[in-house]
Amino acid sequence: MASTIAKNTFYLTAASVFQKVFSFIYFSLLARFLGVTQIGLYATVLSFTSIFLILVDMGFTPVLIREGSRDKEHIQDTIGQVILAKLLFALLTYLLLVITVFFIRDHYANPLEFQKLIAIMGVMMIFNSFSTTFYGALRTYQKLSYEAYGIMISQIIIVVSGLVFLCIKPTVTLLFIALGLGDLFSIIFAGYLLRKKYSIKPHFKWNTKLFKKILIFGIPFALAGIFTRVYSVGDHIIISYLAGVKEVGFYSIPSKVAFAFQFIPLAFAATLYPAMSMYFVHDKPRLKLVFEKGIFYLAMIALPLSFGIIAIADIFITKVYGIAYLPSVVPLQILVASLIFAFIDFPVGSLLNACNMQRIQTTAMGVTMVFNILLNIILIPRFSIIGAAVAAMLSNAALFIFGYIYVHRVIELPSWKFWQRILKLFFAAAFMGTVVILFKGFLSNVFAPIGFIKTLVFLGILMGLGGVVYLGLLWILGILRKDEIGDLLVLVKRN
């Protein structure tokens, strides 16, 4: 059993990293070739439809995974009922999407084009939802390698077809079709495996009792999904509505860069959560130690990452994406600064969820979502995308503080001595960032970052210098002890 869990974790983590890397590179190419306004339109439509995507699923997929894993005898009835339910909700959601866009389209520069793109992406949204459900059915057999391979092949299809479309005719419509092709492959691939590998043939017979059961069980999952999704993309939609899609184009780049690093705390959380669940029952002192180590290690990674990107943000944005994206520099610096709160919140969330306080964590997400929306509505009209970045940073800080307030109900809060070590990490990272900024000016006079290769070498030298300075300070100041280096290496190997 442990071997199966380890293999499944490895496959899904590898697929997730592969998908994020490919997605980041692909989006960067799109931003370069489409231009600010078109990439803003692309990001706006994606963000808008992704919120409605939750309403198509309504939490049915996690319920399918849970119920299907418990009762294989009736899994064909469960899968069939979930598919029928999702067809119904897909139709209702698509109608709601079209009606909503009809009333707000006049706020956009080209209302008819915006409405057409939403209609097209709405169909692709349904494909995506069903691909998730089919993979969910496969998960009930605990063979996640198939899903991992499917995710990677699907991402390759999206990237290759998208690049081909860019060469033929660079339009947002064709790029959405590329997304649909990837999801369509996933549906066919997972459906084929269910039928041939596990002899699953869904029973398409409406069962009102079963429908009510999966709907009631699915609502908490749907609410959590809505909170997360609105919190993630709500700023894009508000920016497009209040400032225009071109501003979304400027904001989408720093948002994508900051989001690309989320796999790091997610990987740590995958290790922390089961450990915390066990220690909550058997060893409370050990639970406190794991919690503190989680915060310390993630802060040790997030702080130099944030200060390092802040130091090279101007070179990175203008050389990778072009001088047209210069307004993205300051929002990027603010958003990567917010990574500090985003990273150290993962141990807090893992602790609350592992210790039967998941309602508090869900409530914290809901409150933070509302707080984020209000901040965006207040700040965007006055400060545009800089206001959105500030709202994101304050919201990440609020989510961490809200959860941390309840930590004392489970364990004794970390001492002031612990937070002094975190403060030392902060000063070490800040000093590293200052050194990189000063050396950047000197290096640009000696070795100007002109062209792709020179820019890579230039950034590589700066990052290498920053890494040496930061690790050197940690060692000199005694912040990172030898035993902790060993613990961190073990944790990284597990992930």
N, C-alpha and C positions, 0 to 999 in steps of 0.2 A: 504493500500500500504506500509506504513512504517513498519507494522507488518510483511508483507511478506519479505521485504528486510532484516529486522533484523533476521528472522528465516533462510533465505537463507544464510546470512553471518555466522550465528552460525553453520549451518550444514557444510558448506564448510570449515570453519576454523577448526572445530573439526575433519573433515575428513583429512585435510591437516596435522594437528598436529599428528594425529594417524598414517598417512602414513609415516611421517618423523621419528617418534619415532621407528616404526617397521622397516623401511628401515635402520635406523642407527644401530639398534641392529643386524639386519640380516647381514649387511655388515661387522660389527665387528666380527661376528661369521665366516663369509666366510674368512676374513683376517686371523683369528686364525687357521682355519682348512686347507685352501688352501696353505698358505705360501706366501712369498713375491713375487716370480716370477709369480705364477699363479694368484694371486689377481691383480698383475700389468697387466697381459694379459687381465683379465676380465675387468678392468677399462679402458684399452686402447681401446678395441673393442667397449665397451659401448660409450665412448667419441667420437670415430670416426663415428659410425653410427648415433649418436644423432644429429650431424651437418647435415647429409643428410636427417634426419627426417623432418627438416624444409622444404626441397624441395618437400617432398611428400604432405604436407598440403598447402604450398604456401599462407597461410593466409586465406584459404577457410573457416575454422571453425569459426573464429570470424565474417566473412562476413555472414555465415549461421545464426549465432545467431542474428546478427543485422537485416538482411533482413527478417528472419523468424519471429522475434518478431513484426516487423512492418506489415507484410502481411501474415496472417494465411491462407488466401484463396488460395494462390499459394505455400504454404510451401512444399507440396509434390513434386512440380516441382523443387523447389530450392534444397531440400534434394537429389532428384534423380540426378540432374545435378552435385551437389558437389561430390556425390559418383562416378559418371562416370568420372569426371575430376580427382579425386584423384586416381582412378584406372589407368588412363593414366599416371599421374605424378609418381605414384608408380612404374610402369614398367620402365619409363625413368630413374628415380632416382636409381632404383636397378641396371640397366645396367651401369649407371655412377659410382655407388659404386664399382661394380665388376671390371670395367675397371681401375679405380683409384688404387684399391688395387693391381691389377696385376702388375702395373708399380712401386709400392713402396714396394712390399712384400720382396724384397731382402735385405732391410735395417733391417729386423727383424731376430732374431736368428733361428726361425723355420718358414720359409716362407709359406709352404703348410698348416701348422696348422693355421697360422694367416689368410690366405685366406679362409680356410674352416669356421673358426669362424665368419668372417665378412659376409660370404654368409648366414650362419644360422641366425645371429643376424639381417641381412638385412630383412629377412622375419618377424622376431619378431617386427622390426621397423615398418613395414607396418601395422601389427596388432595394434600396439600402436596408430598409426595415425588414424586408422578408429575407434578405441574405443573413442578417443577424439572427433571425428566428431559426433558419435552417442550421446554422452553425450551433445555435443553442441546443437543438435536438441532438446534434452529434456529441455535444458535451456530456449528455446524460450517459454516454458509454465511456466517458473518461479517456477518450482517444483524441487528445487535443493537437496531436501532430498534424492531423488532416486539416484542421482549421488554420494552423500556423502556415502550412504550405499554401493553402487557399488564399490567405491574406497576402502573402508575399507575391504569388502569381497575379492576384487581382491588382495589387499596387503596380506591378510591372506593366500590366495591360493598360492601366490608367495613364501611366507616364509615357509609354511608347505611343499609344494612340493619341494622347494629348500633344506630344511633340510632332507627330505626323500632321495633325490638324493645324498646328502652328505654322508648319511649312506650307501647307496647302492654302489655308485661309484662317488667319488668326482672329477668330471670333469667340466670344464668350459662350455662345450657343453650342458650338462644336466641342468646347472644353467640358461643358456639362454632359454632353453625350458620351465623352470619354469616361467620365465618372460613372455613368450608367452602365457602360460596357463592363467595367470592373465588377460592379455589383451583380450584373446579370450572369457573369461567369461564376461568381460565388454561389448564386442560387442553383445554377445547373450542376456545379461541382458537388456541393453539399447534398443536393437532392439525389444525385446519382449514387453517392456513397451510402446514403440512408437506404436506398432501395436495393442496391447490389450487395453491400457489405453487411447490412443488418436486417435486410428483408422487411424494411418499414414501408408500409403503404397506408398513408393517413386515411382515416375513416371520415369522409366528409358528410357527416350527418349532424344537423343542429341539435344540440343538447342544452336546453335552457338552464338546467340545474348546474351542469358543468361550466357553462358560460358565466353564470353568476359567481361561481366559486373562483375562477381564475380572474374575474374582474375585481372582486373584493380583495383577493390576495395581491393583485397587481397594483392597486392604487398607491400604497406606500412607496413601491419602487418607482412608479410614475412621478410622484411628487418629488422624490429625491432627484430623479433625472431632470425634471423641469427646473428645480433650484440650481442644479449644477450647470445645465445648458444656458439658462438665462444669465447666470453669473459669468459664464465664459464668453458669450457672444452678444450679450445685451448692449454693451458699449458700442459695438459695430453698428447695430441697428439704430441706436439713438443718435450716433454721429451722422449716419446717412440721412436721418430724418431732419435733424437740426442744422447740420453743417454741409451736407452734400456727399455724394459718393467719392468725389476726389479726395476729400479729407479721410475717408475710409481707406483709400489707397495708400495714403501716407501712414496711417495708423496700423494697417494690416501687417506691414513689414516688422516693426518692433514687437507687435503682438505675437507674430509667428515665431520670431527669434526667442522670445521669452518662454513661450509655450513649449518650444523644442526641448528644453531642459527638464520638463516635468517628469520624464521617465526616471530620472535619478532618485527623487524621493519616493516615487512609486515602487521602484525596485527595493528600496530600503523598507518601505511599508510592508511589502510582501513577506519580508523576513521578520519584521517587528510584530506584526499582528498575531500570527500563531504563537510566538513566544510569549507575548503579553497575555494572550488568552489562557495559556497554561499556568504562568506564574501568578495570575490573578487568583487562581484556585489553590495553588500549592506553595507559593513562595512570594509573599508581598515585598520583602526587602529586595529580592532579585528583580521584581517588577519595577521598583523605583530605579534601580541601577540601569536596567535596559532602557527605560524612558529617558533618563539623563544622557546615556550614551547616544541614543537616537538623535536627540536635539544637538548634542555636541558635534557629532560627526557630520550631520547635515549642515550645521552652521559653519563648520570648518570647510565644507565644499562651497556653500552658497556665497559666503562673504568674498573670497577671492574671485569667484566667478562674476559676481556683481561688479566689484570695483575694477576688475580687469576689463570687462566689456564697456563699462563707463569710460575707461581711459582710451580705448581704441574705437569707440562708437563712430566718430566722425570719419575715420579712414575706412572702417568696415562698410558703413552705409554707402558712402560716395563711390568707393571703388568696386564693391560687389554689385550694388543695385543701380548706381549712376548718380550723377550730380542732381538729377531731377528729384531724388528722394531726400535731399538735404533736410527738409522739415521733419523727417523721421528720426533725426539724431537725438534730440532732447527727449521725446517720448520713449525711445529705446533706453536711454539712460535711467529714466524714472521707472520703467517697467522692470528692468533687470535689478534695480534696487529693491523692488517689491518682492523679488525672488527670495530674499532673506526670510521674510515672514511666511511666504508660501511654503518654503522648505521645512522650517521648524514647526509648522502647523501639522505636518503629517504625523509625527509622533503623538501629538495631542489627540488628533482624530482617531488614530489607531488605538490609543489607550481607552478613549471613551467607548469606541465600538467594541473593543475586546472585553470590556468590563461592564457590559449590560447597560450602558448609558448612551445607546445609539440614538434615542429620541432627542437627547440634548444636542448631539452632533447634528442631527437633521434640522432641529430648530435653529441652531447656530447658522447653518447654511441658508435657511429661509430668511432669517433676519438680515444676514449679510447681503443676500440678494436684493432685498428691498433697500437697504442702506446704499448699495452700489448704484441702483437705479436712480435714487434720489440725488446722489452726488453727481452722477452724469448729467441729469437734467439741469442741475444748478450750475455746474462748472463748464460744460461743453459750450453753451451759448457765449460765455465770456472768454474762455481760454482754448476753445476748439479741442484738438487732440491732446494737447498738453493737459487740459482739464480731465480728459478721459483717463490718461495715464496716472494722474494724481488720484483720481477716484479708485482706480484699480489698486494702487499701493495702499491707500487708507482702508480699503475693503479687506485686503489680505491681512493687514495689521489687526483689524477689528475681528476677523474670523479667528485668528490666533488668540487674541485676548479673551474673546467670548468663551472659547473652549478651555483655555488655561484657568479661568476662574473656577471651573468645576473639577479640576484635577485633584484638588485637596480632598474631595469626597472619596477618592480611590487610594491615593498615596500621599505621603508627606511631600509638600512642595520642595523643590530644589533649594538649597541654601544660597545665601548671598555669595559664598565662596565659589559656588558653581557658576553663577552669573558673572563673577569677576573673570573667570576663565573665558567665558563667551566675549566679554568686553575686550580682553587681550587679543582674541581672534579678530575682533573688529578693528582694533588699532593696527594690527599686523597687516591686515588686508588693505586698510586705508593707506598705510605707508607704502605698500607694494604698488597700489594704484598711482600714488604720487610719483614714485620712481619711474613707472612706465610712462606717465605723461611727460615728465621732464626729458627722459631719454628719447621719447618719440620725436620731439622737436629737433634734437641733435641728430638722430638717425635719418630723419627726412632730408636734412641738408647734405648728408653724406651719401645716402642710398635712397633716392626718391622712389616712392611706390608707384611706378608708372607701368601699366600693363599687368596682365593676370599673374604671370610667374613672379615678377618683382613684388607685387602686392602680397602674394602668399608668403614669400620669403620675409618680407618686411613684418607682416603680422606674426609669422612664426618666431622671429627673433624677439619681438616684444613679449609674446606669450611665454617663451622660454625664459626670458629675463625675469618676468613677473613670477613664474613658478619657482625659480631659484631663490629670489628674494623672499618670497612668502614662506617657503619651507625652511629656509635658513633662519628666519625670525622665529618660527615655531620652535625650532631646535634650540636656538640660543636662549630664548626666553623660558624654555622648559614647559611650553604649553602642551606639546604633544610628547607623552612619555613612551618609552620603548614597548611596554606591555600593551598600550593602546594602539600602537602601530600594528602589532600582531593581531589584535582583535579586529581592527579595521580591514586588514588584508583578508582575514577569514570571512568577514561579512561580504566583502567584494567578491571573493571566490564563490560564495553561496549564490550570490545574485547573478 
